[in-house]
Structures are given as structure tokens and as C-alpha cells.
Amino acid sequence: MDNFSDKSEISSTRVMVMAALWAAIVFCMTMFPKVPIPLGYMNLGTTTIFLSIFFLRRHEACLAGAVGSCLADLIGGFPIWIIPTAVVKFAVAFAVYTVMKIVYREGRFWISSALAFIAGSAASVIGYTFFGVFLFGGFEASLQQVPGLAIEGVMSTVVALVVCGFLKARLSLKI
């Protein structure tokens, strides 16, 4: 019997491999290009999560973003942030995907993408500020990370839009 005869098995295997691949890409882009910011570091992991929505379904993009980012926190020496990161990065991908689905209309790729990426960045700032209240011992301490998180959000949005321009010209990005 052929191991690849069941189309649903091929499809589910492909989906699982793609989600794992994107989790690995998120991990790598979170771990290696690090720039220190107050109470953390800036990286391209969020940019990668933004881009994953064009290649994965919503729940796979959410899980890939959460798993890749959590592994980076674990291996990068921030184990206390694993659970908050899982929640925040899941929310980031969910926000980007949801806004893109709601706002996207034919011919409005750029504005839809920009709004979706801004929503994802806002989810990141709000989420990390919320969890920072508990991990840093208060709201004032947590607010110290907001400027760095906002800069990371702007950077992630700009880089993701540039990469989208490159990919859109070469691939048919699905919404």
C-alpha cells in the first residue's frame, strides 16, 4: 500500500511541516539579529510572524509564532517569559490574520497589510506591558519597555512591508 495514497494525510503532513518550518524561522529570526532595548531585546521574530499569515492558516500561524518565540526565550535565557510570550505571540498572529481578513479588498493589499501589521504590533506592546506588570513588579516598571516595544513594532511593520513587496512580485500571496 502506498503511504501517500490518502490525500488528507498528505495535506495534514504538509501543513504540519510548514507550521514547524515557520516556527523554526521565527525562532532563528528571534534569536540571532538581537538589538538590546530597555527590559529586553529587539529582533525580527515579529516580522516573521507577520509574514507567516500569508503561508499558513490562522491557527497554524498563531502556533508557529508562539512556539518559535517560546523556544527563543527558553534557549536565549529568558525562561520566565515563555508563557507570556506564548500568549502574546499567539495574539499577535491572531490580530494580524483577523485584521487582514476583515480589511482586505482586492487592490488594497498594502493598506490591508499595514493595518494588520500595526494591529499585531499593538497586540505585542499591550501584551508585553500587561505581563510586565506581574514580572517587573508594577505598572510603572512595565511601562519602561513600551518605547522599545513600539520601536520594534514600527521596525517589524516596515520590514514586513518591504519583504511583502518582494514576495508579492514573485509569489501569489494568499489572503
Rosetta constraint file for C-alpha pairs under 8 A:
AtomPair CA 1 CA 5 HARMONIC 7.93 0.50
AtomPair CA 4 CA 9 HARMONIC 7.33 0.50
AtomPair CA 4 CA 10 HARMONIC 6.28 0.50
AtomPair CA 6 CA 10 HARMONIC 6.55 0.50
AtomPair CA 7 CA 11 HARMONIC 6.05 0.50
AtomPair CA 8 CA 12 HARMONIC 5.95 0.50
AtomPair CA 9 CA 13 HARMONIC 5.90 0.50
AtomPair CA 10 CA 14 HARMONIC 6.00 0.50
AtomPair CA 11 CA 15 HARMONIC 6.16 0.50
AtomPair CA 12 CA 16 HARMONIC 6.10 0.50
AtomPair CA 13 CA 17 HARMONIC 6.11 0.50
AtomPair CA 14 CA 18 HARMONIC 6.08 0.50
AtomPair CA 15 CA 19 HARMONIC 6.12 0.50
AtomPair CA 15 CA 56 HARMONIC 7.75 0.50
AtomPair CA 16 CA 20 HARMONIC 6.14 0.50
AtomPair CA 17 CA 21 HARMONIC 6.00 0.50
AtomPair CA 18 CA 22 HARMONIC 6.18 0.50
AtomPair CA 18 CA 56 HARMONIC 7.42 0.50
AtomPair CA 19 CA 23 HARMONIC 6.14 0.50
AtomPair CA 19 CA 56 HARMONIC 7.00 0.50
AtomPair CA 19 CA 60 HARMONIC 5.74 0.50
AtomPair CA 19 CA 61 HARMONIC 6.92 0.50
AtomPair CA 19 CA 63 HARMONIC 7.68 0.50
AtomPair CA 19 CA 64 HARMONIC 5.56 0.50
AtomPair CA 20 CA 24 HARMONIC 6.19 0.50
AtomPair CA 20 CA 64 HARMONIC 6.57 0.50
AtomPair CA 21 CA 25 HARMONIC 6.23 0.50
AtomPair CA 22 CA 26 HARMONIC 6.04 0.50
AtomPair CA 22 CA 52 HARMONIC 6.76 0.50
AtomPair CA 22 CA 61 HARMONIC 7.86 0.50
AtomPair CA 22 CA 64 HARMONIC 5.82 0.50
AtomPair CA 22 CA 65 HARMONIC 7.61 0.50
AtomPair CA 22 CA 68 HARMONIC 7.76 0.50
AtomPair CA 23 CA 27 HARMONIC 6.12 0.50
AtomPair CA 23 CA 63 HARMONIC 7.78 0.50
AtomPair CA 23 CA 64 HARMONIC 4.20 0.50
AtomPair CA 23 CA 65 HARMONIC 5.96 0.50
AtomPair CA 23 CA 66 HARMONIC 7.80 0.50
AtomPair CA 23 CA 67 HARMONIC 5.98 0.50
AtomPair CA 23 CA 68 HARMONIC 4.27 0.50
AtomPair CA 23 CA 69 HARMONIC 7.79 0.50
AtomPair CA 24 CA 28 HARMONIC 6.18 0.50
AtomPair CA 24 CA 68 HARMONIC 5.81 0.50
AtomPair CA 25 CA 29 HARMONIC 6.08 0.50
AtomPair CA 25 CA 48 HARMONIC 7.20 0.50
AtomPair CA 25 CA 68 HARMONIC 7.36 0.50
AtomPair CA 26 CA 30 HARMONIC 5.97 0.50
AtomPair CA 26 CA 44 HARMONIC 7.99 0.50
AtomPair CA 26 CA 45 HARMONIC 5.02 0.50
AtomPair CA 26 CA 46 HARMONIC 7.64 0.50
AtomPair CA 26 CA 48 HARMONIC 5.66 0.50
AtomPair CA 26 CA 49 HARMONIC 6.59 0.50
AtomPair CA 26 CA 64 HARMONIC 7.46 0.50
AtomPair CA 26 CA 65 HARMONIC 6.29 0.50
AtomPair CA 26 CA 68 HARMONIC 5.01 0.50
AtomPair CA 26 CA 69 HARMONIC 6.36 0.50
AtomPair CA 27 CA 31 HARMONIC 6.04 0.50
AtomPair CA 27 CA 45 HARMONIC 6.89 0.50
AtomPair CA 27 CA 68 HARMONIC 4.26 0.50
AtomPair CA 27 CA 69 HARMONIC 5.55 0.50
AtomPair CA 27 CA 71 HARMONIC 6.47 0.50
AtomPair CA 27 CA 72 HARMONIC 5.39 0.50
AtomPair CA 28 CA 32 HARMONIC 6.04 0.50
AtomPair CA 28 CA 45 HARMONIC 7.69 0.50
AtomPair CA 28 CA 72 HARMONIC 7.74 0.50
AtomPair CA 29 CA 33 HARMONIC 6.42 0.50
AtomPair CA 29 CA 43 HARMONIC 6.70 0.50
AtomPair CA 29 CA 44 HARMONIC 5.15 0.50
AtomPair CA 29 CA 45 HARMONIC 4.85 0.50
AtomPair CA 29 CA 48 HARMONIC 7.15 0.50
AtomPair CA 30 CA 34 HARMONIC 7.19 0.50
AtomPair CA 30 CA 43 HARMONIC 5.26 0.50
AtomPair CA 30 CA 44 HARMONIC 5.68 0.50
AtomPair CA 30 CA 45 HARMONIC 4.25 0.50
AtomPair CA 30 CA 46 HARMONIC 7.77 0.50
AtomPair CA 30 CA 69 HARMONIC 6.61 0.50
AtomPair CA 30 CA 72 HARMONIC 6.29 0.50
AtomPair CA 31 CA 43 HARMONIC 7.43 0.50
AtomPair CA 31 CA 72 HARMONIC 5.66 0.50
AtomPair CA 31 CA 76 HARMONIC 6.83 0.50
AtomPair CA 32 CA 43 HARMONIC 7.70 0.50
AtomPair CA 33 CA 43 HARMONIC 5.61 0.50
AtomPair CA 33 CA 44 HARMONIC 6.85 0.50
AtomPair CA 34 CA 41 HARMONIC 6.02 0.50
AtomPair CA 34 CA 42 HARMONIC 5.59 0.50
AtomPair CA 34 CA 43 HARMONIC 4.95 0.50
AtomPair CA 35 CA 41 HARMONIC 5.31 0.50
AtomPair CA 35 CA 42 HARMONIC 4.86 0.50
AtomPair CA 35 CA 43 HARMONIC 6.42 0.50
AtomPair CA 36 CA 40 HARMONIC 6.15 0.50
AtomPair CA 36 CA 41 HARMONIC 4.12 0.50
AtomPair CA 36 CA 42 HARMONIC 6.03 0.50
AtomPair CA 37 CA 41 HARMONIC 4.85 0.50
AtomPair CA 37 CA 42 HARMONIC 6.28 0.50
AtomPair CA 37 CA 145 HARMONIC 7.61 0.50
AtomPair CA 37 CA 148 HARMONIC 5.46 0.50
AtomPair CA 38 CA 144 HARMONIC 6.67 0.50
AtomPair CA 38 CA 145 HARMONIC 5.43 0.50
AtomPair CA 38 CA 148 HARMONIC 6.29 0.50
AtomPair CA 39 CA 144 HARMONIC 7.45 0.50
AtomPair CA 39 CA 145 HARMONIC 5.79 0.50
AtomPair CA 40 CA 145 HARMONIC 7.63 0.50
AtomPair CA 42 CA 148 HARMONIC 7.52 0.50
AtomPair CA 42 CA 149 HARMONIC 7.63 0.50
AtomPair CA 42 CA 152 HARMONIC 5.83 0.50
AtomPair CA 43 CA 152 HARMONIC 7.38 0.50
AtomPair CA 44 CA 48 HARMONIC 6.40 0.50
AtomPair CA 44 CA 156 HARMONIC 6.51 0.50
AtomPair CA 45 CA 49 HARMONIC 6.34 0.50
AtomPair CA 45 CA 69 HARMONIC 7.07 0.50
AtomPair CA 46 CA 50 HARMONIC 6.23 0.50
AtomPair CA 46 CA 65 HARMONIC 7.95 0.50
AtomPair CA 46 CA 89 HARMONIC 7.81 0.50
AtomPair CA 46 CA 153 HARMONIC 7.87 0.50
AtomPair CA 46 CA 156 HARMONIC 6.14 0.50
AtomPair CA 47 CA 51 HARMONIC 6.39 0.50
AtomPair CA 47 CA 156 HARMONIC 4.62 0.50
AtomPair CA 47 CA 157 HARMONIC 6.75 0.50
AtomPair CA 47 CA 159 HARMONIC 6.73 0.50
AtomPair CA 47 CA 160 HARMONIC 5.38 0.50
AtomPair CA 48 CA 52 HARMONIC 6.15 0.50
AtomPair CA 48 CA 160 HARMONIC 7.54 0.50
AtomPair CA 49 CA 53 HARMONIC 7.14 0.50
AtomPair CA 49 CA 61 HARMONIC 7.05 0.50
AtomPair CA 49 CA 64 HARMONIC 7.80 0.50
AtomPair CA 49 CA 65 HARMONIC 5.40 0.50
AtomPair CA 49 CA 89 HARMONIC 7.95 0.50
AtomPair CA 49 CA 92 HARMONIC 7.78 0.50
AtomPair CA 49 CA 93 HARMONIC 6.18 0.50
AtomPair CA 50 CA 93 HARMONIC 6.53 0.50
AtomPair CA 50 CA 96 HARMONIC 6.64 0.50
AtomPair CA 50 CA 117 HARMONIC 6.44 0.50
AtomPair CA 50 CA 120 HARMONIC 7.56 0.50
AtomPair CA 50 CA 160 HARMONIC 6.75 0.50
AtomPair CA 51 CA 55 HARMONIC 7.57 0.50
AtomPair CA 51 CA 160 HARMONIC 6.54 0.50
AtomPair CA 51 CA 164 HARMONIC 7.55 0.50
AtomPair CA 52 CA 56 HARMONIC 5.98 0.50
AtomPair CA 52 CA 61 HARMONIC 5.76 0.50
AtomPair CA 53 CA 57 HARMONIC 6.62 0.50
AtomPair CA 53 CA 58 HARMONIC 6.70 0.50
AtomPair CA 53 CA 61 HARMONIC 5.74 0.50
AtomPair CA 53 CA 93 HARMONIC 7.25 0.50
AtomPair CA 53 CA 96 HARMONIC 7.61 0.50
AtomPair CA 53 CA 97 HARMONIC 6.06 0.50
AtomPair CA 53 CA 175 HARMONIC 7.86 0.50
AtomPair CA 54 CA 173 HARMONIC 5.72 0.50
AtomPair CA 54 CA 174 HARMONIC 5.46 0.50
AtomPair CA 54 CA 175 HARMONIC 6.16 0.50
AtomPair CA 55 CA 173 HARMONIC 7.51 0.50
AtomPair CA 55 CA 174 HARMONIC 7.13 0.50
AtomPair CA 56 CA 60 HARMONIC 5.84 0.50
AtomPair CA 56 CA 61 HARMONIC 5.47 0.50
AtomPair CA 57 CA 61 HARMONIC 6.07 0.50
AtomPair CA 58 CA 62 HARMONIC 6.17 0.50
AtomPair CA 58 CA 93 HARMONIC 7.51 0.50
AtomPair CA 58 CA 94 HARMONIC 6.63 0.50
AtomPair CA 58 CA 97 HARMONIC 6.23 0.50
AtomPair CA 59 CA 63 HARMONIC 6.12 0.50
AtomPair CA 59 CA 94 HARMONIC 7.76 0.50
AtomPair CA 60 CA 64 HARMONIC 5.91 0.50
AtomPair CA 61 CA 65 HARMONIC 6.05 0.50
AtomPair CA 61 CA 93 HARMONIC 6.20 0.50
AtomPair CA 61 CA 94 HARMONIC 7.92 0.50
AtomPair CA 62 CA 66 HARMONIC 6.19 0.50
AtomPair CA 62 CA 89 HARMONIC 7.06 0.50
AtomPair CA 62 CA 90 HARMONIC 4.53 0.50
AtomPair CA 62 CA 91 HARMONIC 7.25 0.50
AtomPair CA 62 CA 92 HARMONIC 7.66 0.50
AtomPair CA 62 CA 93 HARMONIC 4.97 0.50
AtomPair CA 62 CA 94 HARMONIC 6.01 0.50
AtomPair CA 63 CA 67 HARMONIC 5.89 0.50
AtomPair CA 63 CA 90 HARMONIC 6.34 0.50
AtomPair CA 64 CA 68 HARMONIC 5.89 0.50
AtomPair CA 65 CA 69 HARMONIC 6.02 0.50
AtomPair CA 65 CA 86 HARMONIC 7.99 0.50
AtomPair CA 65 CA 89 HARMONIC 5.67 0.50
AtomPair CA 65 CA 90 HARMONIC 6.27 0.50
AtomPair CA 65 CA 93 HARMONIC 6.84 0.50
AtomPair CA 66 CA 70 HARMONIC 5.98 0.50
AtomPair CA 66 CA 85 HARMONIC 6.78 0.50
AtomPair CA 66 CA 86 HARMONIC 4.49 0.50
AtomPair CA 66 CA 87 HARMONIC 7.12 0.50
AtomPair CA 66 CA 88 HARMONIC 7.71 0.50
AtomPair CA 66 CA 89 HARMONIC 5.01 0.50
AtomPair CA 66 CA 90 HARMONIC 5.22 0.50
AtomPair CA 67 CA 71 HARMONIC 6.13 0.50
AtomPair CA 67 CA 86 HARMONIC 6.83 0.50
AtomPair CA 68 CA 72 HARMONIC 6.38 0.50
AtomPair CA 69 CA 73 HARMONIC 6.34 0.50
AtomPair CA 69 CA 85 HARMONIC 6.70 0.50
AtomPair CA 69 CA 86 HARMONIC 7.18 0.50
AtomPair CA 69 CA 89 HARMONIC 7.23 0.50
AtomPair CA 70 CA 74 HARMONIC 6.16 0.50
AtomPair CA 70 CA 81 HARMONIC 7.81 0.50
AtomPair CA 70 CA 82 HARMONIC 5.00 0.50
AtomPair CA 70 CA 83 HARMONIC 7.50 0.50
AtomPair CA 70 CA 85 HARMONIC 6.08 0.50
AtomPair CA 70 CA 86 HARMONIC 6.00 0.50
AtomPair CA 71 CA 75 HARMONIC 6.04 0.50
AtomPair CA 71 CA 82 HARMONIC 7.78 0.50
AtomPair CA 72 CA 76 HARMONIC 5.41 0.50
AtomPair CA 73 CA 77 HARMONIC 6.07 0.50
AtomPair CA 73 CA 78 HARMONIC 4.73 0.50
AtomPair CA 73 CA 79 HARMONIC 5.72 0.50
AtomPair CA 73 CA 81 HARMONIC 6.50 0.50
AtomPair CA 73 CA 82 HARMONIC 5.92 0.50
AtomPair CA 73 CA 85 HARMONIC 7.96 0.50
AtomPair CA 74 CA 78 HARMONIC 5.76 0.50
AtomPair CA 74 CA 79 HARMONIC 4.78 0.50
AtomPair CA 74 CA 82 HARMONIC 6.63 0.50
AtomPair CA 75 CA 79 HARMONIC 7.92 0.50
AtomPair CA 78 CA 82 HARMONIC 7.23 0.50
AtomPair CA 81 CA 85 HARMONIC 5.71 0.50
AtomPair CA 82 CA 86 HARMONIC 6.15 0.50
AtomPair CA 83 CA 87 HARMONIC 6.42 0.50
AtomPair CA 84 CA 88 HARMONIC 6.03 0.50
AtomPair CA 84 CA 127 HARMONIC 7.86 0.50
AtomPair CA 84 CA 128 HARMONIC 7.28 0.50
AtomPair CA 84 CA 131 HARMONIC 6.26 0.50
AtomPair CA 85 CA 89 HARMONIC 5.77 0.50
AtomPair CA 85 CA 128 HARMONIC 7.77 0.50
AtomPair CA 86 CA 90 HARMONIC 5.98 0.50
AtomPair CA 87 CA 91 HARMONIC 6.15 0.50
AtomPair CA 87 CA 127 HARMONIC 7.89 0.50
AtomPair CA 88 CA 92 HARMONIC 6.11 0.50
AtomPair CA 88 CA 123 HARMONIC 7.06 0.50
AtomPair CA 88 CA 124 HARMONIC 5.91 0.50
AtomPair CA 88 CA 127 HARMONIC 5.34 0.50
AtomPair CA 88 CA 128 HARMONIC 6.79 0.50
AtomPair CA 89 CA 93 HARMONIC 6.29 0.50
AtomPair CA 89 CA 124 HARMONIC 7.04 0.50
AtomPair CA 90 CA 94 HARMONIC 6.11 0.50
AtomPair CA 91 CA 95 HARMONIC 5.91 0.50
AtomPair CA 91 CA 120 HARMONIC 7.62 0.50
AtomPair CA 91 CA 123 HARMONIC 6.44 0.50
AtomPair CA 91 CA 124 HARMONIC 7.69 0.50
AtomPair CA 92 CA 96 HARMONIC 6.22 0.50
AtomPair CA 92 CA 119 HARMONIC 7.72 0.50
AtomPair CA 92 CA 120 HARMONIC 4.46 0.50
AtomPair CA 92 CA 121 HARMONIC 6.95 0.50
AtomPair CA 92 CA 123 HARMONIC 5.46 0.50
AtomPair CA 92 CA 124 HARMONIC 6.01 0.50
AtomPair CA 93 CA 97 HARMONIC 6.02 0.50
AtomPair CA 93 CA 120 HARMONIC 6.60 0.50
AtomPair CA 94 CA 98 HARMONIC 5.93 0.50
AtomPair CA 94 CA 120 HARMONIC 7.89 0.50
AtomPair CA 95 CA 99 HARMONIC 5.98 0.50
AtomPair CA 95 CA 116 HARMONIC 7.04 0.50
AtomPair CA 95 CA 119 HARMONIC 6.04 0.50
AtomPair CA 95 CA 120 HARMONIC 5.34 0.50
AtomPair CA 95 CA 123 HARMONIC 7.08 0.50
AtomPair CA 96 CA 100 HARMONIC 6.05 0.50
AtomPair CA 96 CA 116 HARMONIC 4.51 0.50
AtomPair CA 96 CA 117 HARMONIC 5.73 0.50
AtomPair CA 96 CA 119 HARMONIC 6.14 0.50
AtomPair CA 96 CA 120 HARMONIC 5.06 0.50
AtomPair CA 97 CA 101 HARMONIC 6.19 0.50
AtomPair CA 97 CA 116 HARMONIC 7.09 0.50
AtomPair CA 98 CA 102 HARMONIC 6.22 0.50
AtomPair CA 98 CA 116 HARMONIC 7.79 0.50
AtomPair CA 99 CA 103 HARMONIC 5.85 0.50
AtomPair CA 99 CA 104 HARMONIC 7.97 0.50
AtomPair CA 99 CA 112 HARMONIC 7.69 0.50
AtomPair CA 99 CA 115 HARMONIC 7.23 0.50
AtomPair CA 99 CA 116 HARMONIC 5.06 0.50
AtomPair CA 99 CA 119 HARMONIC 7.29 0.50
AtomPair CA 100 CA 104 HARMONIC 5.42 0.50
AtomPair CA 100 CA 112 HARMONIC 5.75 0.50
AtomPair CA 100 CA 113 HARMONIC 6.44 0.50
AtomPair CA 100 CA 115 HARMONIC 7.67 0.50
AtomPair CA 100 CA 116 HARMONIC 5.36 0.50
AtomPair CA 100 CA 175 HARMONIC 7.29 0.50
AtomPair CA 101 CA 175 HARMONIC 6.90 0.50
AtomPair CA 103 CA 112 HARMONIC 5.66 0.50
AtomPair CA 104 CA 108 HARMONIC 6.27 0.50
AtomPair CA 104 CA 109 HARMONIC 6.51 0.50
AtomPair CA 104 CA 112 HARMONIC 5.18 0.50
AtomPair CA 104 CA 113 HARMONIC 7.99 0.50
AtomPair CA 104 CA 175 HARMONIC 7.79 0.50
AtomPair CA 105 CA 109 HARMONIC 7.21 0.50
AtomPair CA 105 CA 112 HARMONIC 7.81 0.50
AtomPair CA 108 CA 112 HARMONIC 6.01 0.50
AtomPair CA 109 CA 113 HARMONIC 5.95 0.50
AtomPair CA 110 CA 114 HARMONIC 6.04 0.50
AtomPair CA 110 CA 161 HARMONIC 7.73 0.50
AtomPair CA 111 CA 115 HARMONIC 6.07 0.50
AtomPair CA 112 CA 116 HARMONIC 6.05 0.50
AtomPair CA 113 CA 117 HARMONIC 6.02 0.50
AtomPair CA 113 CA 161 HARMONIC 7.29 0.50
AtomPair CA 114 CA 118 HARMONIC 6.08 0.50
AtomPair CA 114 CA 157 HARMONIC 6.91 0.50
AtomPair CA 114 CA 161 HARMONIC 7.09 0.50
AtomPair CA 115 CA 119 HARMONIC 6.16 0.50
AtomPair CA 116 CA 120 HARMONIC 6.27 0.50
AtomPair CA 117 CA 121 HARMONIC 6.13 0.50
AtomPair CA 117 CA 156 HARMONIC 7.94 0.50
AtomPair CA 117 CA 157 HARMONIC 5.49 0.50
AtomPair CA 117 CA 160 HARMONIC 7.95 0.50
AtomPair CA 118 CA 122 HARMONIC 6.11 0.50
AtomPair CA 118 CA 153 HARMONIC 7.30 0.50
AtomPair CA 118 CA 154 HARMONIC 7.73 0.50
AtomPair CA 118 CA 157 HARMONIC 6.59 0.50
AtomPair CA 119 CA 123 HARMONIC 6.19 0.50
AtomPair CA 120 CA 124 HARMONIC 6.31 0.50
AtomPair CA 121 CA 125 HARMONIC 6.32 0.50
AtomPair CA 121 CA 150 HARMONIC 7.40 0.50
AtomPair CA 121 CA 153 HARMONIC 4.63 0.50
AtomPair CA 121 CA 154 HARMONIC 7.44 0.50
AtomPair CA 121 CA 156 HARMONIC 7.77 0.50
AtomPair CA 121 CA 157 HARMONIC 7.54 0.50
AtomPair CA 122 CA 126 HARMONIC 6.03 0.50
AtomPair CA 122 CA 150 HARMONIC 7.94 0.50
AtomPair CA 122 CA 153 HARMONIC 7.45 0.50
AtomPair CA 123 CA 127 HARMONIC 5.78 0.50
AtomPair CA 124 CA 128 HARMONIC 5.97 0.50
AtomPair CA 124 CA 149 HARMONIC 7.51 0.50
AtomPair CA 124 CA 153 HARMONIC 7.72 0.50
AtomPair CA 125 CA 129 HARMONIC 5.97 0.50
AtomPair CA 125 CA 146 HARMONIC 6.38 0.50
AtomPair CA 125 CA 149 HARMONIC 5.65 0.50
AtomPair CA 125 CA 150 HARMONIC 6.48 0.50
AtomPair CA 125 CA 153 HARMONIC 7.80 0.50
AtomPair CA 126 CA 130 HARMONIC 6.06 0.50
AtomPair CA 127 CA 131 HARMONIC 6.29 0.50
AtomPair CA 128 CA 132 HARMONIC 5.77 0.50
AtomPair CA 129 CA 133 HARMONIC 6.48 0.50
AtomPair CA 129 CA 139 HARMONIC 7.91 0.50
AtomPair CA 129 CA 142 HARMONIC 5.49 0.50
AtomPair CA 129 CA 143 HARMONIC 6.41 0.50
AtomPair CA 129 CA 145 HARMONIC 7.23 0.50
AtomPair CA 129 CA 146 HARMONIC 6.83 0.50
AtomPair CA 130 CA 134 HARMONIC 7.53 0.50
AtomPair CA 130 CA 142 HARMONIC 7.61 0.50
AtomPair CA 131 CA 135 HARMONIC 6.33 0.50
AtomPair CA 132 CA 136 HARMONIC 5.34 0.50
AtomPair CA 132 CA 137 HARMONIC 7.55 0.50
AtomPair CA 132 CA 138 HARMONIC 7.50 0.50
AtomPair CA 132 CA 139 HARMONIC 7.48 0.50
AtomPair CA 132 CA 141 HARMONIC 7.57 0.50
AtomPair CA 132 CA 142 HARMONIC 4.69 0.50
AtomPair CA 133 CA 137 HARMONIC 5.62 0.50
AtomPair CA 133 CA 138 HARMONIC 4.47 0.50
AtomPair CA 133 CA 139 HARMONIC 4.83 0.50
AtomPair CA 133 CA 140 HARMONIC 7.84 0.50
AtomPair CA 133 CA 141 HARMONIC 7.07 0.50
AtomPair CA 133 CA 142 HARMONIC 5.19 0.50
AtomPair CA 134 CA 138 HARMONIC 6.38 0.50
AtomPair CA 136 CA 141 HARMONIC 5.87 0.50
AtomPair CA 136 CA 142 HARMONIC 6.07 0.50
AtomPair CA 137 CA 141 HARMONIC 6.83 0.50
AtomPair CA 137 CA 142 HARMONIC 7.82 0.50
AtomPair CA 138 CA 142 HARMONIC 6.31 0.50
AtomPair CA 139 CA 143 HARMONIC 6.12 0.50
AtomPair CA 140 CA 144 HARMONIC 6.94 0.50
AtomPair CA 141 CA 145 HARMONIC 7.93 0.50
AtomPair CA 142 CA 146 HARMONIC 7.52 0.50
AtomPair CA 145 CA 149 HARMONIC 6.12 0.50
AtomPair CA 146 CA 150 HARMONIC 5.93 0.50
AtomPair CA 147 CA 151 HARMONIC 6.17 0.50
AtomPair CA 148 CA 152 HARMONIC 6.13 0.50
AtomPair CA 149 CA 153 HARMONIC 6.09 0.50
AtomPair CA 150 CA 154 HARMONIC 6.26 0.50
AtomPair CA 151 CA 155 HARMONIC 6.09 0.50
AtomPair CA 152 CA 156 HARMONIC 5.90 0.50
AtomPair CA 153 CA 157 HARMONIC 6.06 0.50
AtomPair CA 154 CA 158 HARMONIC 6.17 0.50
AtomPair CA 155 CA 159 HARMONIC 6.04 0.50
AtomPair CA 156 CA 160 HARMONIC 5.89 0.50
AtomPair CA 157 CA 161 HARMONIC 6.13 0.50
AtomPair CA 158 CA 162 HARMONIC 6.27 0.50
AtomPair CA 159 CA 163 HARMONIC 6.16 0.50
AtomPair CA 160 CA 164 HARMONIC 5.95 0.50
AtomPair CA 161 CA 165 HARMONIC 6.22 0.50
AtomPair CA 162 CA 166 HARMONIC 6.55 0.50
AtomPair CA 163 CA 167 HARMONIC 6.10 0.50
AtomPair CA 164 CA 168 HARMONIC 5.63 0.50
AtomPair CA 165 CA 169 HARMONIC 6.33 0.50
AtomPair CA 166 CA 170 HARMONIC 6.72 0.50
AtomPair CA 167 CA 171 HARMONIC 5.51 0.50
AtomPair CA 167 CA 172 HARMONIC 7.90 0.50
AtomPair CA 167 CA 173 HARMONIC 7.40 0.50
AtomPair CA 168 CA 172 HARMONIC 6.09 0.50
AtomPair CA 168 CA 173 HARMONIC 6.01 0.50
